[in-house]
Amino acid sequence: MNTAVYNQDVTAHSVAFLHNYREKNPEPLKSEQYEKTIAEAPLFLSHETKKLQEFIFKYVGKGKGMQLLYEIENGKITPSKSLVDHINALFEGNSDFVLLDEQKVAYETIVALAKKQDKKRTIIIKGGPGTGKSVISMNALGGLLRHSLNAKFVAPNSSFRNVMVEMLTKQSSRSKMRTKSLFMGSGSFVESETDQFDVLIVDEAHRLKGKGAYMYMGQNQIEDIVKSAKTSVFFIDDLQRIRPDDIGTVEEVKRIAKKLGSEIYEYSLHAQFRCAGAEGYLNWVDDVLGIQNTGNFNGWDKEFFDFRIVDTPHRLYDLIKDKQGNGHKARLLAGYAWSWTPAKQGNANGQIEDVILEEHDFNMPWNGNAIRESWAIHPDGIDQVGCVHTTQGLEFDYVGVIIGNDLRYDAATGTLYSDYKDYKDKTGKKGLKDDPVRLNALIKNIYKILMSRGMKGCYIYCRDQSLQEYLMRRLAKTTE
């Protein structure tokens, strides 16, 4: 990314110095599988400082050191031709990232505004599930790099970032690590300089955090990002916040942009590309869950989007396994209504079956830590239950959703409610013990996200019988 290195006679070498790492016997980092990597980037451990000195001395000390430092320090940070060629090859023929209709308009708007670089700009792209936010954001990354802009793709969720990289590189033999370097976590900009980046593209921006969030050392991730980039682009859905520390709202982004003197642009996505374009289905989900009164939920084309409520979790699992066996992307999902046994207690890769429905003699593990980052596309994922944190922002052909006891239906009042003790996400319910309304709203958002992951179909099982009957009654009222 540094013009001084790739345009001038400067040769860069990779090296890894693990200054606090003591060598083991045998040393796993020096095993055969890493030989090629270590040949490219020599590895030095804590007791090997002398070897590191010899390595550095081999390549430096030939003079013009101050001039070199000056050139690198003042080198423009833009992608090299080789990096642009690499990105172009990844997008070529990749059907996962084809732009359609209004997605093209949003993409062109982002690129046109970001190319100007004459003032600070903040672009807000609003859209619900299935409107193609991630397709646009990924294409925008490629387009901006092609225009020689220092652009990065930012997402709060590491699982989402990982799957995006996997999808982008799946048809290519090119370097996955080179692609990964363009993707960053949302907590990475606390110490960034003002306008250090030309463009930061933030997908799933509704999951951005404030002060006190896990491992985040700053005050406000939105402010970090707007400060750090000439142009910041936020893809956002106010109804997909699922934890109390999720601060990514349209209003908060606007507030920060105004505070930092950034010009604001807003764009809304409406066309529905998920759930077989069944906007009526998504409106129905909003209405039955009491998220918002949509009014437009008379039905959807059942031939193109397959929605069913089934009697047992076994039936749910059988349907999903059958779809997966027939070549579809299918996964079983659940709300956070069961505790999660930690990896250090022998559950590194879903060895312990935490999702238990005793009344049906049904037991399955949560998605394992060892494949958490790639669970959505990993072969072992079909035998593990996914949660909202490993699926938000992603899509499958078919999903089966287990609605646990964290969401129930009160037939007497005709309302859905949640119980603090039945919701097991400790971070997700922090500070909400005496705020049942807010807790309930976040849990309903979670189930909407899970129920909108399927492109071709969604199957549901409710543990609460009253909720099961309520959904069946509401489903019976829909028409073709």
QUISULHU-V861836 format. One record per pair of residues at least 12 apart in sequence whose C-alpha atoms are under 6 Angstrom apart, sorted by sequence separation. I is the first residue (numbers start at 1). J is the second residue. If there is no record, write none. Layout:
i=<I & I>
j=<J & J>
This chain:
i=<209 & 353 & 406 & 284 & 352 & 406 & 283 & 350 & 350 & 406 & 280 & 338 & 350 & 367 & 405 & 406 & 350 & 366 & 367 & 280 & 281 & 349 & 365 & 366 & 367 & 280 & 349 & 348 & 349 & 278 & 348 & 418 & 21 & 22 & 21 & 15 & 19 & 20 & 14 & 15 & 16 & 17 & 18 & 19 & 190 & 107 & 154 & 156 & 187 & 205 & 276 & 152 & 153 & 154 & 155 & 156 & 199 & 205 & 206 & 152 & 154 & 155 & 198 & 202 & 204 & 205 & 154 & 196 & 197 & 198 & 199 & 200 & 201 & 202 & 203 & 204 & 107 & 194 & 195 & 196 & 199 & 223 & 190 & 194 & 195 & 189 & 193 & 195 & 206 & 192 & 209 & 209 & 97 & 208 & 209 & 207 & 208 & 208 & 207 & 206 & 205 & 206 & 150 & 151 & 154 & 155 & 150 & 151 & 152 & 153 & 154 & 155 & 149 & 151 & 331 & 333 & 332 & 333 & 334 & 333 & 399 & 398 & 408 & 397 & 409 & 395 & 396 & 397 & 398 & 400 & 409 & 395 & 397 & 398 & 399 & 400 & 401 & 402 & 403 & 404 & 408 & 398 & 400 & 84 & 330 & 4 & 329 & 330 & 332 & 333 & 334 & 337 & 4 & 329 & 330 & 331 & 332 & 333 & 334 & 335 & 79 & 328 & 330 & 337 & 78 & 4 & 78 & 3 & 78 & 2 & 3 & 2 & 2 & 1 & 1 & 1 & 90 & 1 & 316 & 337 & 339 & 337 & 338 & 337 & 336 & 122 & 124 & 128 & 120 & 121 & 122 & 123 & 124 & 125 & 126 & 127 & 120 & 122 & 126 & 114 & 122 & 131 & 121 & 122 & 123 & 127 & 131 & 120 & 121 & 122 & 123 & 124 & 125 & 126 & 127 & 130 & 131 & 123 & 125 & 130 & 130 & 307 & 309 & 305 & 306 & 307 & 308 & 309 & 310 & 305 & 307 & 309 & 275 & 276 & 299 & 301 & 275 & 276 & 298 & 299 & 300 & 274 & 275 & 298 & 299 & 243 & 242 & 240 & 162 & 163 & 159 & 159>
j=<221 & 365 & 418 & 297 & 365 & 419 & 297 & 365 & 366 & 422 & 297 & 355 & 367 & 384 & 422 & 423 & 368 & 384 & 385 & 299 & 300 & 368 & 384 & 385 & 386 & 300 & 369 & 369 & 370 & 300 & 370 & 440 & 45 & 46 & 46 & 41 & 45 & 46 & 41 & 42 & 43 & 44 & 45 & 46 & 218 & 136 & 183 & 185 & 216 & 234 & 305 & 182 & 183 & 184 & 185 & 186 & 229 & 235 & 236 & 183 & 185 & 186 & 229 & 233 & 235 & 236 & 186 & 228 & 229 & 230 & 231 & 232 & 233 & 234 & 235 & 236 & 140 & 227 & 228 & 229 & 232 & 256 & 224 & 228 & 229 & 224 & 228 & 230 & 241 & 228 & 245 & 246 & 135 & 246 & 247 & 246 & 247 & 248 & 248 & 248 & 248 & 249 & 197 & 198 & 201 & 202 & 198 & 199 & 200 & 201 & 202 & 203 & 198 & 200 & 382 & 385 & 385 & 386 & 387 & 387 & 454 & 454 & 464 & 454 & 466 & 453 & 454 & 455 & 456 & 458 & 467 & 454 & 456 & 457 & 458 & 459 & 460 & 461 & 462 & 463 & 467 & 458 & 460 & 146 & 396 & 71 & 396 & 397 & 399 & 400 & 401 & 404 & 72 & 397 & 398 & 399 & 400 & 401 & 402 & 403 & 148 & 397 & 399 & 406 & 148 & 75 & 149 & 75 & 150 & 75 & 76 & 76 & 77 & 77 & 78 & 79 & 168 & 80 & 400 & 422 & 424 & 423 & 424 & 424 & 424 & 231 & 233 & 237 & 230 & 231 & 232 & 233 & 234 & 235 & 236 & 237 & 231 & 233 & 237 & 231 & 262 & 271 & 262 & 263 & 264 & 268 & 272 & 262 & 263 & 264 & 265 & 266 & 267 & 268 & 269 & 272 & 273 & 266 & 268 & 273 & 274 & 457 & 459 & 456 & 457 & 458 & 459 & 460 & 461 & 457 & 459 & 461 & 454 & 455 & 478 & 480 & 455 & 456 & 478 & 479 & 480 & 455 & 456 & 479 & 480 & 428 & 442 & 445 & 373 & 374 & 373 & 390>
